[in-house]
Amino acid sequence: FCATLGTTPCCSFDKLLELGPICNKENIWMHIDAAYAGSAFICPEFRHLLNGVEFADTFNFSTHKWLLVNSDCSAMWVKKRSDIIGAFKLEPLYLQHQHQESGLVTDYRHWQIPLERRFRSLKLWFVLRMYGVTGLQEHIRKHVRLSHLFEHLVLQDERFEICAEVVLGLVCFRLKGSNELNEALLKRINEAKKIHLVPCHLREKFVLRFAICSRTVEATHVKFAWQHISQLATDLLKAWEHQQ
């Protein structure tokens, strides 16, 4: 069973405290996908979203999504590593060594099908050394603040609506109106090539997603993006009225 913390469309969170006990009782492997939101849990104020993680067998998040690591680099925790090793362990004589039973060496070839693996953790190590915990926390918090800035700008325009609670760095919004109207707005935004948005469907509504993710993003960029979107919306609504 896969529970998700921070879904792709709108960054929603499954209730681990409700799902976990069921999985444990029924002996169902529970995996947690926190690909995007997992990075935010380095900040104490967001750790309540992790309540119930103790029920999980595995937990994964992508450091290349929101923790300043170049793609690709994901981190996975396993409650009982013997469950993974038991499935993949292969020890022909030519791969055996004197330290394998000492506990001092972790043979990651037993954790997967391939014999070798890329040194992804080195990229993460450099980021941790450069920024430290405090620096990474500020990076996350800054993006969250900027997402709420964008949310505030959207709410000031009565033509638009917010479609999901803004928890981290993602804002789901749309023009009040038909899906076709919002599809046309997204087309104009992306064809202008000043910013790029990716849509989703929420409760059968076509929704635009504004994701704060660049390392160098500032409030001026967010304000510029909103002014650009607002102007394109004005032009679209005028054209839409003439067509009607």
Secondary structure by P-SEA (a helix, b strand, c coil): cccccccccccccccaaaaaaaaaaaccbbbbcccccccccccccccccccccccccbbbbbccccccccccbbbbbbccaaaaaaabbbbcccccccccccccccccccccccccccaaaaaaaaaaaaccaaaaaaaaaaaaaaaaaaaaaaaaccccccccccccccccccccccaaaaaaaaaaaaaaccbbbbbbbccccbbbbbbbccccccaaaaaaaaaaaaaaaaaaaaaaaaac
